[in-house]
């Protein structure tokens, strides 16, 4: 499969998985769940969704649990919204890259402020 087509399929799945999550998951229980990235195997039979859950620690734990519980409903939504020969089997993985990136930016701000105060 061409890399251009695979990239289009990944973006389409990312959009549809995000929409399905928005419809299926209550924000007050699960926090805000975002899809950061989707990886798809070359045969389109498996997909890994890297997700971030924003909210309290309890909401993060509940959000990941609800994702697994809602997985069949999310896959059903994808099957109806996306026309592919195979609908990939979804797997959700917690992605903390945004939180780590925010922490790095915070540290850089602290260093910059410390340098300004020394001058």
C-alpha positions, -999 to +999 in steps of 0.1 A: +000+000+000+014+034-009+025+056+020+003+084+007-029+063+009-019+049+043-014+084+056-049+094+043-064+063+060-046+072+093-060+107+092-095+095+084-094+070+112-080+096+136-109+120+128-136+093+131-122+077+162-121+111+178-157+118+168-168+084+181-151+090+214-167+124+217-201+108+212-196+077+234-177+090+264-191+114+291-167+142+298-177+145+334-166+109+341-138+104+316-123+138+313-114+151+278-101+123+256-081+133+225-066+111+198-030+122+192-020+096+166-032+065+149-008+038+136-022+013+112-007-019+099+000-022+062-029-046+057-053-023+076-064-050+100-049-035+132-049+001+144-033+016+175-048+048+188-026+069+210-049+089+233-045+115+260-069+120+288-071+154+304-087+158+338-082+146+373-062+114+381-095+096+387-109+109+353-078+096+336-081+062+350-119+061+343-113+074+308-089+046+298-113+020+313-142+035+294-123+035+262-119-002+264-156-007+273-167+015+244-143+000+219-170-021+202-192+009+198-163+030+185-154+003+160-191+001+149-191+038+143-159+035+122-174+006+102-204+028+093-184+060+086-154+047+068-155+026+036-126+001+037-122-035+028-113-043+064-122-023+095-091-023+117-093-038+152-086-009+176-062-009+205-059+022+228-026+032+243-022+061+268+000+088+253+015+112+277+037+130+252+016+162+254+020+163+292+058+156+289+060+184+263+042+208+286+066+199+314+096+205+291+082+239+281+076+247+318+112+239+327+125+260+298+104+289+310+118+285+345+154+285+331+146+316+310+131+335+340+161+325+361+185+339+335+165+372+332+165+376+370+204+372+371+209+399+346 
